[in-house]
Protein backbone atom coordinates (compact mmCIF):
# COMPACT_ATOMS: atom_id res chain seq x y z
CA UNK A 1 0.00 0.00 0.00
CA UNK A 2 1.04 3.59 -0.60
CA UNK A 3 1.98 5.32 2.64
CA UNK A 4 0.17 8.67 2.88
CA UNK A 5 1.62 11.77 4.47
CA UNK A 6 0.52 12.56 8.03
CA UNK A 7 -0.19 16.30 8.22
CA UNK A 8 -0.48 17.85 11.68
CA UNK A 9 -1.51 21.30 12.94
CA UNK A 10 1.12 23.74 14.21
CA UNK A 11 -0.70 26.41 16.21
CA UNK A 12 2.57 27.89 17.47
CA UNK A 13 6.26 27.02 17.51
CA UNK A 14 5.98 24.68 20.52
CA UNK A 15 3.08 22.76 18.98
CA UNK A 16 5.05 22.53 15.75
CA UNK A 17 7.98 20.94 17.61
CA UNK A 18 5.58 18.56 19.37
CA UNK A 19 3.92 17.49 16.12
CA UNK A 20 7.32 16.73 14.61
CA UNK A 21 8.44 14.83 17.72
CA UNK A 22 5.30 12.67 17.64
CA UNK A 23 5.65 11.64 14.02
CA UNK A 24 4.18 14.23 11.63
CA UNK A 25 5.44 14.06 8.04
CA UNK A 26 4.30 17.63 7.47
CA UNK A 27 2.83 20.54 9.41
CA UNK A 28 0.63 23.47 8.49
CA UNK A 29 0.62 26.90 10.10
CA UNK A 30 -0.07 30.55 9.44
CA UNK A 31 1.16 33.99 10.33
CA UNK A 32 -0.52 37.35 9.75
CA UNK A 33 -4.06 38.16 8.68
CA UNK A 34 -4.83 35.86 5.78
CA UNK A 35 -5.64 32.54 7.45
CA UNK A 36 -8.84 30.92 8.69
CA UNK A 37 -7.32 30.63 12.17
CA UNK A 38 -6.50 34.18 13.23
CA UNK A 39 -5.85 33.14 16.84
CA UNK A 40 -3.09 30.70 15.97
CA UNK A 41 -1.72 33.03 13.28
CA UNK A 42 -1.12 35.61 16.02
CA UNK A 43 0.97 33.10 17.98
CA UNK A 44 3.61 33.27 15.25
CA UNK A 45 5.63 36.30 14.26
CA UNK A 46 7.71 36.32 11.10
CA UNK A 47 10.85 35.30 12.97
CA UNK A 48 9.30 32.28 14.73
CA UNK A 49 7.43 31.31 11.55
CA UNK A 50 10.68 31.21 9.59
CA UNK A 51 12.24 29.17 12.40
CA UNK A 52 9.33 26.75 12.16
CA UNK A 53 10.01 26.22 8.45
CA UNK A 54 13.68 25.59 9.22
CA UNK A 55 12.89 23.12 12.01
CA UNK A 56 10.42 21.20 9.85
CA UNK A 57 12.94 20.86 7.04
CA UNK A 58 15.69 19.88 9.47
CA UNK A 59 13.42 17.04 10.66
CA UNK A 60 12.78 15.94 7.09
CA UNK A 61 9.20 17.20 7.20
CA UNK A 62 7.33 19.61 4.95
CA UNK A 63 5.81 22.94 5.95
CA UNK A 64 2.60 24.29 4.42
CA UNK A 65 1.56 27.91 4.92
CA UNK A 66 -2.17 28.57 5.12
CA UNK A 67 -3.35 31.63 3.19
CA UNK A 68 -6.93 30.42 2.96
CA UNK A 69 -8.93 33.41 4.15
CA UNK A 70 -11.24 35.37 1.86
CA UNK A 71 -9.59 38.79 1.37
CA UNK A 72 -11.27 42.12 0.67
CA UNK A 73 -10.07 44.54 -2.02
CA UNK A 74 -8.46 46.73 0.63
CA UNK A 75 -6.24 43.83 1.70
CA UNK A 76 -4.83 42.85 -1.66
CA UNK A 77 -1.69 45.00 -1.57
CA UNK A 78 -0.78 43.59 1.84
CA UNK A 79 -1.63 40.10 0.60
CA UNK A 80 0.90 40.45 -2.23
CA UNK A 81 3.61 41.43 0.27
CA UNK A 82 2.60 38.57 2.55
CA UNK A 83 2.85 35.95 -0.21
CA UNK A 84 6.29 37.25 -1.20
CA UNK A 85 7.56 37.25 2.40
CA UNK A 86 6.30 33.77 3.23
CA UNK A 87 7.60 32.33 -0.04
CA UNK A 88 11.09 33.58 0.83
CA UNK A 89 11.01 31.45 4.00
CA UNK A 90 11.05 28.36 1.77
CA UNK A 91 7.62 26.88 2.59
CA UNK A 92 6.72 23.79 0.59
CA UNK A 93 3.21 24.88 -0.35
CA UNK A 94 0.52 27.49 0.11
CA UNK A 95 -2.95 26.36 1.19
CA UNK A 96 -5.33 28.68 -0.69
CA UNK A 97 -9.12 28.85 -0.97
CA UNK A 98 -9.91 31.22 -3.86
CA UNK A 99 -8.99 31.29 -7.58
CA UNK A 100 -7.83 34.91 -7.38
CA UNK A 101 -5.37 34.26 -4.57
CA UNK A 102 -4.16 31.14 -6.41
CA UNK A 103 -3.43 33.25 -9.49
CA UNK A 104 -1.66 35.85 -7.37
CA UNK A 105 0.49 33.23 -5.67
CA UNK A 106 1.49 31.70 -8.99
CA UNK A 107 2.54 35.11 -10.28
CA UNK A 108 4.55 36.08 -7.19
CA UNK A 109 6.01 32.69 -6.24
CA UNK A 110 5.61 30.24 -9.14
CA UNK A 111 8.06 27.81 -7.52
CA UNK A 112 5.78 27.23 -4.50
CA UNK A 113 3.12 24.52 -4.81
CA UNK A 114 -0.54 25.42 -4.29
CA UNK A 115 -2.83 23.19 -2.28
CA UNK A 116 -6.50 24.02 -2.65
CA UNK A 117 -8.19 24.55 0.73
CA UNK A 118 -11.20 22.54 1.85
CA UNK A 119 -13.03 25.89 1.85
CA UNK A 120 -13.24 25.59 -1.95
CA UNK A 121 -15.61 22.63 -1.40
CA UNK A 122 -14.32 20.28 -4.09
CA UNK A 123 -16.38 17.07 -4.21
CA UNK A 124 -16.12 15.91 -7.83
CA UNK A 125 -13.56 15.41 -10.58
CA UNK A 126 -14.90 18.26 -12.76
CA UNK A 127 -14.16 20.92 -10.15
CA UNK A 128 -10.94 19.17 -9.18
CA UNK A 129 -9.76 19.23 -12.80
CA UNK A 130 -10.43 22.94 -13.16
CA UNK A 131 -8.36 23.80 -10.08
CA UNK A 132 -5.64 21.37 -11.18
CA UNK A 133 -5.53 23.10 -14.57
CA UNK A 134 -5.14 26.43 -12.71
CA UNK A 135 -2.08 25.13 -10.93
CA UNK A 136 -3.23 23.31 -7.80
CA UNK A 137 -1.03 20.26 -7.23
CA UNK A 138 -3.24 19.05 -4.37
CA UNK A 139 -6.90 19.27 -3.41
CA UNK A 140 -7.91 19.33 0.26
CA UNK A 141 -11.26 17.68 -0.25
CA UNK A 142 -14.49 18.91 1.26
CA UNK A 143 -15.32 17.02 4.46
CA UNK A 144 -18.64 16.05 2.90
CA UNK A 145 -16.97 14.01 0.15
CA UNK A 146 -17.18 10.20 0.20
CA UNK A 147 -14.24 7.82 -0.13
CA UNK A 148 -15.85 6.43 -3.29
CA UNK A 149 -15.72 9.90 -4.83
CA UNK A 150 -12.11 10.33 -3.73
CA UNK A 151 -11.22 7.12 -5.56
CA UNK A 152 -13.00 8.32 -8.71
CA UNK A 153 -11.23 11.70 -8.64
CA UNK A 154 -7.88 9.91 -8.33
CA UNK A 155 -8.75 7.61 -11.23
CA UNK A 156 -9.79 10.54 -13.43
CA UNK A 157 -6.84 12.79 -12.45
CA UNK A 158 -3.91 10.58 -11.37
CA UNK A 159 -1.45 13.51 -11.26
CA UNK A 160 -3.55 15.36 -8.65
CA UNK A 161 -2.79 14.77 -4.98
CA UNK A 162 -5.74 14.27 -2.61
CA UNK A 163 -5.72 15.34 1.03
CA UNK A 164 -8.54 14.49 3.44
CA UNK A 165 -9.28 15.37 7.05
CA UNK A 166 -9.08 12.37 9.35
CA UNK A 167 -9.61 14.00 12.75
CA UNK A 168 -10.76 17.15 14.51
CA UNK A 169 -13.59 19.64 14.83
CA UNK A 170 -16.44 19.57 12.34
CA UNK A 171 -18.37 22.64 11.26
CA UNK A 172 -22.15 22.79 11.53
CA UNK A 173 -22.30 24.53 8.15
CA UNK A 174 -21.35 23.10 4.78
CA UNK A 175 -17.53 23.03 4.70
CA UNK A 176 -17.26 25.96 7.07
CA UNK A 177 -19.50 28.38 5.19
CA UNK A 178 -21.29 29.67 8.27
CA UNK A 179 -22.75 33.11 9.04
CA UNK A 180 -23.93 32.52 12.62
CA UNK A 181 -20.77 33.97 14.16
CA UNK A 182 -20.91 37.01 11.88
CA UNK A 183 -24.55 37.68 12.75
CA UNK A 184 -24.27 37.15 16.51
CA UNK A 185 -20.72 38.25 17.28
CA UNK A 186 -19.60 40.29 14.31
CA UNK A 187 -16.77 37.78 13.87
CA UNK A 188 -16.40 36.44 10.35
CA UNK A 189 -15.72 32.71 9.99
CA UNK A 190 -14.33 33.01 6.47
CA UNK A 191 -11.88 35.65 7.66
CA UNK A 192 -10.51 33.45 10.42
CA UNK A 193 -12.27 34.79 13.51
CA UNK A 194 -15.24 32.45 14.04
CA UNK A 195 -16.55 32.62 17.62
CA UNK A 196 -17.87 29.02 17.46
CA UNK A 197 -21.41 30.16 18.21
CA UNK A 198 -22.65 26.74 17.04
CA UNK A 199 -21.18 25.25 20.24
CA UNK A 200 -23.23 27.45 22.59
CA UNK A 201 -26.32 26.37 24.58
CA UNK A 202 -29.47 27.98 23.30
CA UNK A 203 -32.91 28.47 24.83
CA UNK A 204 -35.78 27.71 22.46
CA UNK A 205 -39.38 28.82 23.01
CA UNK A 206 -42.74 27.97 21.52
CA UNK A 207 -45.42 30.66 21.55
CA UNK A 208 -49.14 30.06 21.14
CA UNK A 209 -50.70 32.67 18.80
CA UNK A 210 -54.07 32.04 20.49
CA UNK A 211 -53.22 33.19 24.01
CA UNK A 212 -49.61 34.37 23.87
CA UNK A 213 -48.43 31.56 26.21
CA UNK A 214 -44.70 30.97 25.99
CA UNK A 215 -43.14 27.55 26.62
CA UNK A 216 -39.46 26.81 26.91
CA UNK A 217 -38.22 23.79 24.92
CA UNK A 218 -35.12 22.14 26.30
CA UNK A 219 -33.03 19.00 25.89
CA UNK A 220 -31.63 19.27 29.42
CA UNK A 221 -31.40 21.74 32.28
CA UNK A 222 -28.61 23.65 30.56
CA UNK A 223 -30.54 24.37 27.38
CA UNK A 224 -30.12 22.81 23.96
CA UNK A 225 -27.17 22.39 21.61
CA UNK A 226 -28.90 22.40 18.26
CA UNK A 227 -25.84 23.04 16.06
CA UNK A 228 -22.99 21.41 17.99
CA UNK A 229 -21.20 19.00 15.65
CA UNK A 230 -19.32 16.02 17.03
CA UNK A 231 -15.62 15.72 16.24
CA UNK A 232 -14.38 13.74 13.26
CA UNK A 233 -12.51 10.52 14.11
CA UNK A 234 -11.52 8.18 11.28
CA UNK A 235 -8.85 6.22 13.17
CA UNK A 236 -10.65 2.88 12.83
CA UNK A 237 -10.99 3.39 9.06
CA UNK A 238 -7.34 4.17 8.23
CA UNK A 239 -6.65 0.71 6.81
CA UNK A 240 -9.67 0.94 4.51
CA UNK A 241 -8.60 4.42 3.38
CA UNK A 242 -5.06 3.28 2.63
CA UNK A 243 -6.29 0.25 0.70
CA UNK A 244 -7.95 2.51 -1.88
CA UNK A 245 -4.54 4.05 -2.78
CA UNK A 246 -6.45 7.28 -3.47
CA UNK A 247 -5.37 9.45 -0.54
CA UNK A 248 -1.98 11.17 -0.48
CA UNK A 249 -2.30 13.03 2.81
CA UNK A 250 -4.24 12.54 6.06
CA UNK A 251 -4.85 15.83 7.83
CA UNK A 252 -5.52 16.48 11.51
CA UNK A 253 -7.52 19.62 12.32
CA UNK A 254 -6.67 21.64 15.42
CA UNK A 255 -4.25 24.57 15.31
CA UNK A 256 -5.99 26.23 18.26
CA UNK A 257 -6.14 23.06 20.36
CA UNK A 258 -3.75 22.13 23.18
CA UNK A 259 -0.17 20.91 23.09
CA UNK A 260 -1.36 17.52 24.31
CA UNK A 261 -3.90 17.37 21.48
CA UNK A 262 -1.11 17.96 18.94
CA UNK A 263 0.90 15.15 20.52
CA UNK A 264 -1.86 12.61 21.10
CA UNK A 265 -3.65 12.98 17.77
CA UNK A 266 -0.38 12.88 15.83
CA UNK A 267 0.86 9.79 17.71
CA UNK A 268 -2.44 7.92 17.29
CA UNK A 269 -2.55 8.44 13.53
CA UNK A 270 1.19 7.82 13.17
CA UNK A 271 0.66 4.40 14.77
CA UNK A 272 -2.46 3.75 12.70
CA UNK A 273 -0.71 4.48 9.39
CA UNK A 274 2.45 2.57 10.26
CA UNK A 275 0.52 -0.42 11.61
CA UNK A 276 -1.70 -0.54 8.52
CA UNK A 277 1.37 -0.63 6.29
CA UNK A 278 2.98 -3.30 8.50
CA UNK A 279 -0.13 -5.50 8.46
CA UNK A 280 -0.91 -5.23 12.19
CA UNK A 281 -3.77 -2.73 12.29
CA UNK A 282 -5.15 -2.33 15.86
CA UNK A 283 -8.00 0.22 15.84
CA UNK A 284 -8.83 -0.27 19.52
CA UNK A 285 -5.41 1.14 20.49
CA UNK A 286 -5.73 4.32 18.40
CA UNK A 287 -9.30 4.93 19.55
CA UNK A 288 -8.31 4.49 23.20
CA UNK A 289 -5.61 7.13 22.81
CA UNK A 290 -7.92 9.58 21.05
CA UNK A 291 -10.54 9.05 23.75
CA UNK A 292 -8.11 10.61 26.24
CA UNK A 293 -8.63 13.96 24.50
CA UNK A 294 -11.35 16.45 25.31
CA UNK A 295 -13.92 16.10 22.57
CA UNK A 296 -17.53 16.69 21.55
CA UNK A 297 -18.19 13.03 21.00
CA UNK A 298 -16.89 11.35 17.84
CA UNK A 299 -18.36 10.86 14.40
CA UNK A 300 -17.25 9.03 11.24
CA UNK A 301 -18.34 12.11 9.31
CA UNK A 302 -19.17 11.61 5.63
CA UNK A 303 -16.17 9.83 4.12
CA UNK A 304 -17.07 6.21 4.87
CA UNK A 305 -20.87 6.42 4.85
CA UNK A 306 -23.50 9.12 4.97
CA UNK A 307 -24.81 9.86 8.49
CA UNK A 308 -28.52 9.18 8.18
CA UNK A 309 -29.33 9.85 11.83
CA UNK A 310 -28.69 13.22 13.42
CA UNK A 311 -27.10 11.61 16.45
CA UNK A 312 -24.28 10.44 14.17
CA UNK A 313 -22.95 13.96 13.82
CA UNK A 314 -24.47 16.24 16.49
CA UNK A 315 -23.78 16.36 20.22
CA UNK A 316 -27.00 17.53 21.87
CA UNK A 317 -25.73 17.31 25.45
CA UNK A 318 -22.74 19.59 25.86
CA UNK A 319 -20.38 21.77 23.87
CA UNK A 320 -17.33 19.82 25.07
CA UNK A 321 -16.74 16.59 26.97
CA UNK A 322 -13.81 15.53 29.11
CA UNK A 323 -11.66 12.77 27.70
CA UNK A 324 -10.75 9.66 29.67
CA UNK A 325 -7.50 11.22 30.92
CA UNK A 326 -6.36 14.49 32.47
CA UNK A 327 -3.00 15.94 31.47
CA UNK A 328 -1.12 16.86 34.63
CA UNK A 329 2.23 18.08 33.30
CA UNK A 330 4.41 18.64 30.25
CA UNK A 331 8.18 18.30 29.98
CA UNK A 332 9.62 20.39 27.17
CA UNK A 333 13.29 19.51 27.73
CA UNK A 334 12.84 16.02 29.19
CA UNK A 335 14.67 16.97 32.39
CA UNK A 336 11.95 18.86 34.28
CA UNK A 337 8.24 19.55 33.97
CA UNK A 338 5.69 22.31 34.40
CA UNK A 339 2.34 21.36 35.85
CA UNK A 340 -0.87 21.62 33.83
CA UNK A 341 -3.26 20.39 36.54
CA UNK A 342 -1.93 18.89 39.80
CA UNK A 343 1.06 16.74 40.78
CA UNK A 344 1.60 15.20 44.21
CA UNK A 345 3.55 12.33 45.79
CA UNK A 346 0.45 10.20 46.45
CA UNK A 347 -0.44 9.23 42.89
CA UNK A 348 1.29 7.64 39.93
CA UNK A 349 1.23 9.35 36.53
CA UNK A 350 1.42 7.68 33.13
CA UNK A 351 4.22 8.92 30.88
CA UNK A 352 2.98 9.79 27.40
CA UNK A 353 5.90 10.10 24.99
CA UNK A 354 6.60 10.12 21.22
CA UNK A 355 6.35 6.95 19.12
CA UNK A 356 9.27 4.56 19.69
CA UNK A 357 10.60 6.70 22.56
CA UNK A 358 13.11 5.03 24.87
CA UNK A 359 12.26 5.30 28.58
CA UNK A 360 14.44 3.74 31.27
CA UNK A 361 13.21 2.44 34.62
CA UNK A 362 14.87 4.12 37.60
CA UNK A 363 14.49 4.67 41.33
CA UNK A 364 16.19 7.43 43.32
CA UNK A 365 15.50 10.10 45.93
CA UNK A 366 13.18 12.02 43.58
CA UNK A 367 10.95 9.10 42.63
CA UNK A 368 10.46 5.97 40.60
CA UNK A 369 9.93 5.38 36.87
CA UNK A 370 8.63 1.90 36.10
CA UNK A 371 6.87 -0.16 33.43
CA UNK A 372 3.53 -1.92 33.85
CA UNK A 373 1.34 -3.47 31.14
CA UNK A 374 3.49 -1.97 28.37
CA UNK A 375 3.11 1.56 29.78
CA UNK A 376 5.55 3.65 31.79
CA UNK A 377 4.63 5.48 34.98
CA UNK A 378 6.31 7.89 37.37
CA UNK A 379 5.65 8.24 41.10
CA UNK A 380 7.35 11.08 42.93
CA UNK A 381 8.95 10.81 46.35
CA UNK A 382 9.95 14.46 46.36
CA UNK A 383 8.85 17.48 44.30
CA UNK A 384 12.00 19.57 43.94
CA UNK A 385 12.28 22.59 41.64
CA UNK A 386 15.33 23.23 39.49
CA UNK A 387 16.08 26.11 41.86
CA UNK A 388 16.10 23.84 44.92
CA UNK A 389 12.65 24.63 46.35
CA UNK A 390 10.62 21.67 47.63
CA UNK A 391 6.82 21.35 47.40
CA UNK A 392 4.24 18.99 48.89
CA UNK A 393 2.16 19.30 45.72
CA UNK A 394 2.14 21.42 42.57
CA UNK A 395 -0.97 22.99 41.01
CA UNK A 396 -1.75 24.51 37.64
CA UNK A 397 -0.37 28.02 37.37
CA UNK A 398 2.78 27.24 39.35
CA UNK A 399 5.59 28.30 37.02
CA UNK A 400 8.35 26.37 38.81
CA UNK A 401 10.14 23.73 36.78
CA UNK A 402 10.16 20.48 38.78
CA UNK A 403 12.90 17.92 38.40
CA UNK A 404 12.13 14.46 37.03
CA UNK A 405 13.67 11.31 38.57
CA UNK A 406 15.39 10.67 35.21
CA UNK A 407 15.48 12.20 31.77
CA UNK A 408 12.46 11.56 29.55
CA UNK A 409 12.07 12.18 25.81
CA UNK A 410 11.52 15.86 24.98
CA UNK A 411 7.84 16.91 24.92
CA UNK A 412 6.69 14.08 27.19
CA UNK A 413 3.45 14.46 29.12
CA UNK A 414 2.33 13.13 32.49
CA UNK A 415 -1.31 12.09 32.48
CA UNK A 416 -3.75 10.23 34.68
CA UNK A 417 -7.03 8.46 34.03
CA UNK A 418 -9.99 10.46 35.30
CA UNK A 419 -11.63 8.61 38.18
CA UNK A 420 -14.95 9.98 39.42
CA UNK A 421 -14.69 11.18 43.01
CA UNK A 422 -10.93 11.76 43.04
Order of alpha helices (4+ residues) and beta strands (2+ residues): beta-alpha-beta-alpha-alpha-beta-alpha-beta-alpha-beta-alpha-beta-alpha-beta-alpha-beta-beta-beta-alpha-beta-alpha-alpha-beta-beta-beta-beta-beta-beta-beta-beta-beta-beta-beta-beta-beta
